[in-house]
Amino acid sequence: MVKKRVIVSVINDLATDQRVARTCQVFVDLDYDVLLVGRKLKHSSPLEKRPYICKRMSLLFEQGPVFYFWFNIRLFFVLLFNKADVLFSNDLDTLLPNYLVSKIKHIPLIYDSHEIFCEVPELQKNSFKKKIWEWIESWIVPKLNKCITVNKSIANYFTNKYQVPFIFVRNIPQYPKLQTIKTREELKLPYGKKIIIFQGAGINVQRGAEELVESFKYLDDTYLLLIIGSGDVISTLKNMVISLQLSTKVMFLDKMSATSLRHYTANANIGITIDKDTNLNYHFSLPNKVFDYIHSGIPILATQLPEIQMLIDRYKIGLFIHNHQPSHIAEKIIELINSQNYLEYKSNTIIAAVENNWDQERQKLIQLITQ
């Protein structure tokens, strides 16, 4: 019997996108052949071995309108000239070629919107670009019948806007089955310090990273900020560390695999997620790192955004900041670390991890694929 084939497309370089990797694994478990298509960057890490085919497209441009144009052209022809029974589009920047090819070939299309794309901060200062993306979204999405997003709030937003049902499949990581967690010594982390971790593949503007770094002016040398990942503001943060003379208090590590990251996260004392409530996309966000922190057993310091607040309040696993003043962030870090409830917060993450895991969440995706 010939297997069905799905082509999953995304605009990133495939290296650290856990959500897309989990989606592909669901298709593999359902006995599909999977082709995952993304792009190759100048500094892309080698891909770990996976049970499906990965194709990274090399492009002359890595950003800007010309990049988006050529990426979509290349993706269109990859989709057109490769056999597929199903197309799976991740985010709005891959939707147009997927939709066109799905119509040409008369095959189903599943759309997964990882965020409210048209409300990201990067588009708010460029009304022309925003209008283009809004036009694409408003033209295609109402015509779709299999749509996914990352949480209930965003699902309600899209359903109300386009009168198309969106299911939500949260960004809950596959719990890494590690026999042992590496020690701080093995990871070259200082043993006696209180480690505050801030991680993510999108450390960009308005995520509170700049204020977090500056907050370490108000903390003594027993505290260490560990920043792991990539994003638009990393170079800015590194310059801040130099200008503020914080080199003994802030450490940077490049993005890494989910398994490697787990060792570092589990060695931290608290995890930080402090996106600013400046746009709808961030207002309704529920970042991957929230679940990474929960699964690694560390309390969380967060902004009071609806989806994050529901988790932290329900399980009592952390505290909130009330503004982004660096001195206030420092005060809340000290408060959480020294709280008499710290061990309770930490133990409650175990309950939260048991009740929020990928094995349960994936069932909604399986149902959508097989219906």
C-alpha positions, -999 to +999 in steps of 0.1 A: +000+000+000+014+034-010+018+058+018+001+093+017+026+122+015+024+155+032+046+186+024+051+208+055+065+242+048+079+269+071+100+300+065+127+294+091+158+272+088+142+241+106+170+239+132+151+248+164+114+249+155+100+224+180+063+230+170+070+221+133+091+191+143+063+178+165+038+183+137+060+163+113+063+135+139+025+133+142+023+128+104+050+101+106+031+084+134+000+084+111+021+066+085+026+095+061+058+102+041+069+137+052+088+164+033+096+194+055+106+225+035+124+255+049+154+276+041+191+276+047+208+306+063+245+315+062+249+304+098+224+276+100+233+247+123+234+212+109+201+193+113+199+163+136+188+131+120+150+129+116+125+102+105+115+123+075+130+143+046+141+179+052+148+203+023+164+237+030+163+262+002+193+284-003+184+320-013+205+350-023+186+372+002+178+365+038+155+394+047+134+422+032+107+423+005+130+407-021+136+377+002+099+371+008+092+374-029+118+348-039+111+325-010+074+323-021+083+317-057+108+289-048+083+274-024+055+275-050+076+254-075+088+230-048+051+224-038+041+222-075+067+197-087+067+173-056+040+147-051+017+155-021-017+143-008-018+171+018-001+205+022+006+219+057+014+256+058+030+271+089+023+308+093+011+335+069+044+339+051+040+304+036+003+304+030+000+320-005+020+293-024+004+266-004-031+278-012-024+282-049-009+248-053-037+232-032-061+246-058-041+236-088-037+200-075-071+198-058-055+186-025-063+195+011-045+223+028-040+226+066-030+261+079-013+265+112-010+302+124+017+304+151+007+339+160-015+369+150+010+376+122-004+409+110-001+423+146+036+416+151+056+447+162+078+445+130+047+453+109+032+481+130+057+507+117+052+498+080+015+502+070+022+492+034+037+458+044+010+452+069-017+459+043-002+433+019-002+406+046-037+415+057-049+413+021-033+378+017-048+366+050-083+381+044-084+366+009-073+331+018-083+322+054-121+325+049-118+299+021-101+273+044-117+246+065-088+232+085-071+258+106-050+256+137-034+281+161-015+281+193-040+289+221-076+295+228-075+333+228-059+335+193-083+307+181-113+329+192-097+360+176-094+343+142-128+325+144-146+358+152-127+377+125-131+353+096-160+331+107-139+300+101-134+275+130-098+274+143-088+247+168-059+254+191-029+231+196-007+247+223+031+248+220+037+222+246+071+205+241+076+168+239+089+161+274+126+152+269+132+117+283+166+124+298+181+098+322+202+125+340+205+162+339+240+175+334+256+193+363+265+230+363+301+219+362+296+199+331+278+228+315+305+253+326+279+272+346+289+288+380+279+266+409+272+292+436+251+317+416+213+322+413+207+316+376+179+335+359+172+320+324+157+339+294+154+317+263+138+316+229+143+315+192+126+350+188+143+373+213+130+404+195+118+439+202+092+444+229+099+411+246+114+428+276+149+416+270+165+451+271+149+459+305+158+425+318+195+430+311+194+465+326+177+451+357+210+433+366+225+467+375+203+464+406+213+428+415+245+418+432+271+393+418+253+363+432+228+366+403+236+355+368+213+361+337+216+333+312+203+343+277+200+313+253+187+317+218+186+341+188+166+371+177+167+407+165+179+423+197+208+399+207+235+423+193+218+452+212+218+431+244+255+423+240+263+460+235+243+468+266+262+443+287+295+460+277+283+496+282+267+487+316+297+467+327+276+436+333+299+410+318+302+391+351+264+390+355+251+381+320+260+351+298+250+344+262+246+311+245+235+305+209+203+286+201+206+249+205+186+217+202+156+211+226+175+183+243+206+203+249+186+233+261+168+212+287+200+207+306+206+244+310+170+252+318+168+226+345+199+241+362+183+276+364+165+289+395+138+308+377+126+313+341+117+346+326+089+355+301+081+392+300+067+401+266+052+436+266+014+440+262+019+464+232+000+445+205-026+418+200+000+392+191+019+396+223-012+401+244-025+367+235+008+349+234+018+317+251+055+312+244+071+278+241+095+287+269+066+288+294+062+250+290+100+245+288+103+261+322+074+240+336+088+208+323+122+217+337+108+223+371+116+259+376+093+288+388+084+315+364+085+353+365+061+366+338+040+395+325+003+393+333-008+383+298-041+363+297-029+329+286+002+329+307-017+343+338-042+314+335-014+289+338+006+305+366-025+313+386-041+278+382-010+259+392+007+285+415+041+283+398+054+318+399+049+356+402+042+385+378+059+418+371+036+449+370+057+471+348+089+469+328+111+493+349+144+476+353+145+483+391+110+467+394+121+436+375+151+432+398+128+435+428+106+408+415+135+385+408+147+389+444+112+384+457+106+352+437+141+337+445+137+344+482+100+337+485+089+314+513+067+298+486+096+291+462+097+254+469+060+252+466+061+269+432+088+245+422+070+214+432+038+226+416+055+226+382+054+188+384+016+188+386+015+214+357+039+192+336+018+161+341-014+179+331+001+199+302+020+175+279+023+169+242+009+134+243-025+149+252-022+180+231-013+161+199-047+143+199-064+175+186-040+176+157-045+139+149-083+144+149-080+173+125-057+154+101-078+122+101-113+138+099 
